Amino acid sequence: MASTLLHGICCSWTTDGLQNKQPVHCRSKGMQSLRSLLKPKLPKLVTPQPLSSYVSRIRYLMKLKEDDEACREALKSGSLLLYHKLAPLLQKKEKGIYQLPRLRTPDVKRILEKLGRDKKLISEAVLISCPETAEPCFCLDVGDLQKNSMEQLCGGVFMDLRTAFLMLTVPETTLVAKGQALLRWHQTHGFCSATGQPTVRNQSGSQRVSPNSGITYYPQMAPVVIVLVSDGNRCLLGRQRSFPPGMYSALAGFCDLGETLEETLRREVAEEVGLEVDTLQYSASQHWPIPQSSFMLACHATVNPDKTQVVLNKAELEDARWCSLEEVLAALQVKYPPNKPGATPPGFWVPHGFAIAHRLIQEWADQQQHLEKK
């Protein structure tokens, strides 16, 4: 076998003086084939790629959640969002615009000193996130302190969360909602449901543990399906009695234990308005902190255009109505309800841009306009 393989190789030697002997090979096809057979296949060297800034931040955030000492160290130079009985602190800028202030931990310590309070209150802060600045952001509720004094020293005002949503940008509403949700969860989960004994949180606030039972509790969200129903030309909007005057929105309901998203959607539409869903399509999701933390799963759904008779469940909704594209476009133009005393509220409007219901309604309107142009 070896002689057969070597048959295609012609080899001779040339002498360069008496020192060097160099082989001269005939570069035949047989020789090249043998080289390819005998050449060892080395593994390809993969150059390690640097972690992206996002991955680096997430890994750092994970470390802070799991390492109490690292979290305490990060808190010393981190930023804080302040709340007073779950109402976030906002600062007014020019032209009536508000912003979400992130106060430095040393600055908050000085404020506490001026109020004669123990600086150890800072240790009760809960980790929210690690933004692009790589500076950890925490939230702290100072509800035990005098509200007016805190507002004066911080140069801001504590505002109801719903009102704050109307004043802030979408990224800020996301951050302030998460902070409030985490603080509320800690305020309502101070005891073990199995033993009734107090639970103890870790430094970051990512969990609470019952020392007696060993049970670990984590912040949770309740899944909710929110759906905009269409018959092809119109969309269905409803309102609850608790809604502000004139506001209509997409239908929504909590998932029952063991249900899928699709099952919840079909059941809720049948329960609230007596319609049977033909098709559905997922759109997006959102955390919603009011009244408790919910995980909103937004979908579009269609019904048979020949079966659109609404049978309203008065226990669920105050009203539900089919709306034309023109009505929806007009409602989307209402930026916010008038909040001045004695002002007349708009007759028909929809949730604002920070709510995922607004996204569903805007998506439907965009699609209808696109179809009309064809």
Backbone hydrogen bonds, N-H to C=O, Kabsch-Sander energy under -0.5 kcal/mol:
donor,donor_aa,acceptor,acceptor_aa,energy
5,L,1,M,-2.1
6,L,2,A,-2.1
7,H,3,S,-0.6
7,H,4,T,-0.8
8,G,5,L,-0.5
9,I,6,L,-1.7
10,C,8,G,-0.6
11,C,9,I,-0.6
12,S,24,V,-1.5
14,T,22,Q,-1.8
16,D,14,T,-0.6
16,D,20,N,-2.5
17,G,15,T,-0.9
19,Q,16,D,-0.8
20,N,16,D,-1.4
21,K,19,Q,-0.5
22,Q,14,T,-1.8
22,Q,20,N,-0.5
24,V,12,S,-2.6
25,H,23,P,-0.5
26,C,10,C,-1.7
27,R,25,H,-0.6
28,S,26,C,-2.4
32,Q,28,S,-2.0
33,S,29,K,-2.2
34,L,30,G,-2.1
35,R,31,M,-2.5
36,S,32,Q,-1.9
37,L,33,S,-1.7
38,L,34,L,-3.0
39,K,35,R,-2.1
42,L,40,P,-1.0
46,V,44,K,-0.5
47,T,45,L,-0.6
56,S,52,S,-2.6
57,R,53,S,-2.1
58,I,54,Y,-2.5
59,R,55,V,-2.6
60,Y,56,S,-2.2
61,L,57,R,-2.7
62,M,58,I,-2.4
63,K,59,R,-1.9
64,L,60,Y,-2.2
65,K,61,L,-1.9
66,E,62,M,-1.6
67,D,63,K,-2.4
68,D,66,E,-0.7
71,C,67,D,-2.1
72,R,68,D,-2.5
73,E,69,E,-2.0
74,A,70,A,-2.1
75,L,71,C,-2.1
76,K,72,R,-0.9
77,S,73,E,-0.6
77,S,74,A,-0.8
78,G,74,A,-0.7
79,S,136,P,-2.1
80,L,103,L,-2.9
81,L,138,F,-2.5
82,L,80,L,-0.5
83,Y,140,L,-2.3
84,H,87,A,-2.5
85,K,83,Y,-0.5
87,A,84,H,-1.2
89,L,82,L,-2.4
90,L,157,V,-2.6
91,Q,99,Q,-2.4
93,K,97,I,-4.5
96,G,93,K,-0.8
97,I,94,E,-1.7
98,Y,167,M,-0.6
99,Q,91,Q,-2.4
103,L,80,L,-2.3
103,L,101,P,-0.7
105,T,78,G,-1.8
108,V,104,R,-2.0
109,K,105,T,-2.2
110,R,106,P,-1.8
111,I,107,D,-1.8
112,L,108,V,-2.3
113,E,109,K,-2.0
114,K,110,R,-2.0
115,L,111,I,-1.4
116,G,113,E,-1.3
117,R,112,L,-3.0
121,L,118,D,-1.6
122,I,119,K,-1.9
123,S,120,K,-1.5
124,E,121,L,-1.8
125,A,122,I,-2.2
126,V,139,C,-2.8
127,L,204,S,-2.4
128,I,137,C,-3.1
129,S,137,C,-1.3
134,A,131,P,-2.5
137,C,129,S,-2.9
138,F,79,S,-2.8
139,C,126,V,-2.4
140,L,81,L,-2.4
142,V,83,Y,-3.5
142,V,140,L,-0.6
145,L,142,V,-2.1
150,M,146,Q,-2.1
151,E,147,K,-2.5
152,Q,148,N,-2.2
153,L,149,S,-2.3
154,C,150,M,-2.2
155,G,151,E,-1.2
156,G,151,E,-1.8
157,V,90,L,-2.7
159,M,88,P,-2.7
164,A,160,D,-2.6
165,F,161,L,-2.1
166,L,162,R,-0.8
166,L,163,T,-0.8
167,M,163,T,-0.6
167,M,164,A,-1.2
168,L,164,A,-1.5
173,T,169,T,-2.4
174,T,170,V,-2.1
175,L,171,P,-1.8
176,V,172,E,-2.8
177,A,173,T,-2.1
178,K,174,T,-1.8
179,G,175,L,-2.2
180,Q,176,V,-2.0
181,A,177,A,-2.3
182,L,178,K,-2.3
183,L,179,G,-2.1
184,R,180,Q,-2.7
185,W,181,A,-2.2
186,H,182,L,-2.0
187,Q,183,L,-1.9
188,T,184,R,-1.5
189,H,185,W,-0.7
189,H,186,H,-0.5
192,C,197,Q,-3.3
196,G,192,C,-2.1
199,T,190,G,-2.5
200,V,209,V,-2.9
202,N,207,Q,-1.6
208,R,217,Y,-2.4
209,V,200,V,-3.0
210,S,215,I,-2.6
214,G,210,S,-2.9
217,Y,208,R,-3.8
222,A,293,S,-2.1
224,V,295,F,-2.8
225,V,253,G,-2.6
226,I,224,V,-0.5
226,I,297,L,-2.2
227,V,251,L,-3.0
228,L,299,C,-2.0
229,V,227,V,-0.6
229,V,236,L,-0.6
230,S,301,A,-2.2
231,D,234,R,-1.8
232,G,234,R,-0.6
235,C,323,C,-1.9
236,L,229,V,-2.8
237,L,235,C,-0.5
237,L,321,R,-2.5
238,G,249,S,-2.9
239,R,319,D,-2.5
243,F,240,Q,-1.5
247,M,244,P,-2.0
248,Y,349,W,-2.7
249,S,238,G,-3.1
251,L,227,V,-1.7
253,G,225,V,-2.0
255,C,223,P,-2.3
259,E,256,D,-2.2
264,T,260,T,-2.3
265,L,261,L,-2.4
266,R,262,E,-2.3
267,R,263,E,-2.2
268,E,264,T,-2.9
269,V,265,L,-2.1
270,A,266,R,-1.9
271,E,267,R,-2.9
272,E,268,E,-2.8
273,V,269,V,-2.0
274,G,269,V,-0.6
274,G,270,A,-1.0
275,L,269,V,-1.1
277,V,275,L,-0.5
278,D,302,T,-3.2
279,T,302,T,-1.0
281,Q,300,H,-2.8
283,S,298,A,-3.1
284,A,298,A,-1.0
286,Q,296,M,-1.9
288,W,294,S,-2.8
294,S,288,W,-2.9
295,F,222,A,-2.7
296,M,286,Q,-3.2
296,M,294,S,-0.8
297,L,224,V,-3.2
298,A,284,A,-2.9
298,A,296,M,-0.7
299,C,226,I,-2.4
300,H,281,Q,-2.9
301,A,228,L,-2.2
302,T,279,T,-2.4
303,V,230,S,-1.9
304,N,276,E,-0.5
307,K,304,N,-2.4
310,V,308,T,-0.5
311,V,273,V,-2.6
312,L,310,V,-0.6
313,N,272,E,-2.2
314,K,312,L,-0.9
316,E,313,N,-1.7
317,L,313,N,-2.7
318,E,239,R,-2.6
319,D,239,R,-1.4
321,R,237,L,-2.9
323,C,235,C,-2.9
328,V,324,S,-2.1
329,L,325,L,-2.7
330,A,326,E,-1.8
331,A,327,E,-2.1
332,L,328,V,-2.3
333,Q,329,L,-0.7
333,Q,330,A,-0.6
334,V,331,A,-1.2
335,K,333,Q,-0.9
343,A,340,K,-2.2
349,W,246,G,-2.4
350,V,331,A,-0.7
355,A,352,H,-2.0
358,H,355,A,-0.8
359,R,355,A,-1.0
360,L,356,I,-2.0
361,I,357,A,-2.3
362,Q,358,H,-2.7
363,E,359,R,-2.8
364,W,360,L,-2.2
365,A,361,I,-2.3
366,D,362,Q,-2.6
367,Q,363,E,-2.3
368,Q,364,W,-2.4
369,Q,365,A,-2.3
370,H,366,D,-2.1
371,L,367,Q,-2.2
372,E,368,Q,-1.9
373,K,369,Q,-1.2
374,K,370,H,-0.7
374,K,371,L,-0.6
